[in-house]
Amino acid sequence: MSTAVNIDTRIQSVEVSDDLITAYLADGRVISVPLAWSWRLSEATPTQRGNYQIIGAGQGVHWPEVDEDLSADGMLHGVPARRPKH
């Protein structure tokens, strides 16, 4: 038995709602994580959340107005951003 495996985790686009960060991958998968995983995006305005750049040939996403970066691998493997301790 042969199993085809496609591991193209490049992000093509992103949507951020009031509850979820959703990434659309080049291989057709759609992955979502809770918005709470990113405290910076949780605190951002809808306009700031919509202003993103795909970085690293699709390996991640950068939101310049809130200085947030998320990777496809981080979203797939469950790595939330931690709020810094003061």
C-alpha positions as CSV (number, residue, x, y, z in Angstrom):
1,M,0.0,0.0,0.0
2,S,1.3,3.4,-0.9
3,T,0.3,6.6,0.8
4,A,0.8,10.0,-0.8
5,V,2.0,12.6,1.6
6,N,2.0,16.3,0.7
7,I,3.8,18.4,3.3
8,D,3.6,21.8,1.6
9,T,3.0,24.0,4.6
10,R,3.5,27.3,2.9
11,I,0.9,29.9,3.8
12,Q,-0.9,31.6,0.9
13,S,-3.3,33.8,2.9
14,V,-4.6,34.5,6.4
15,E,-7.8,35.7,8.0
16,V,-8.2,36.9,11.5
17,S,-11.6,37.0,13.1
18,D,-12.7,37.9,16.6
19,D,-12.0,34.2,17.7
20,L,-9.6,32.6,15.2
21,I,-6.5,33.0,13.2
22,T,-7.0,31.0,10.0
23,A,-4.2,30.2,7.5
24,Y,-4.9,28.9,4.0
25,L,-2.0,26.6,2.9
26,A,-0.6,26.0,-0.6
27,D,-1.5,22.4,-0.4
28,G,-5.2,23.2,0.1
29,R,-5.4,22.7,3.9
30,V,-6.9,25.3,6.1
31,I,-5.7,25.5,9.7
32,S,-7.0,27.6,12.5
33,V,-5.9,28.4,16.0
34,P,-7.6,30.5,18.7
35,L,-7.0,34.2,18.5
36,A,-6.0,34.0,22.1
37,W,-2.8,32.3,21.0
38,S,-1.5,35.7,20.0
39,W,-1.9,38.3,22.6
40,R,-0.7,41.0,20.2
41,L,-3.3,40.1,17.6
42,S,-6.0,39.8,20.3
43,E,-5.3,43.4,21.3
44,A,-5.0,44.7,17.7
45,T,-7.7,46.4,15.7
46,P,-9.4,44.7,12.8
47,T,-7.5,47.0,10.5
48,Q,-4.2,46.0,12.1
49,R,-5.1,42.3,11.9
50,G,-5.8,42.6,8.2
51,N,-2.5,44.2,7.5
52,Y,-0.1,41.3,7.2
53,Q,2.8,40.1,5.0
54,I,3.6,36.5,4.0
55,I,7.3,35.9,5.0
56,G,9.9,33.3,4.2
57,A,8.3,32.1,1.0
58,G,5.2,31.2,3.0
59,Q,6.7,29.7,6.1
60,G,5.2,32.5,8.2
61,V,3.1,35.7,8.5
62,H,4.2,39.1,9.9
63,W,1.9,41.8,11.1
64,P,4.0,45.0,11.0
65,E,1.7,47.3,12.9
66,V,1.7,45.0,16.0
67,D,5.1,43.3,15.5
68,E,3.8,39.8,15.5
69,D,5.1,36.8,13.6
70,L,3.4,33.4,13.4
71,S,4.7,30.3,11.5
72,A,2.7,27.6,9.8
73,D,4.6,25.0,11.8
74,G,3.8,26.8,15.0
75,M,0.1,26.8,14.1
76,L,0.2,23.1,13.1
77,H,2.2,22.0,16.2
78,G,0.4,24.1,18.8
79,V,2.8,26.7,19.9
80,P,1.0,29.8,21.3
81,A,2.8,33.1,21.7
82,R,3.7,33.9,25.3
83,R,3.1,37.3,26.8
84,P,6.3,38.7,28.2
85,K,6.6,39.0,32.0
86,H,7.2,42.4,33.3
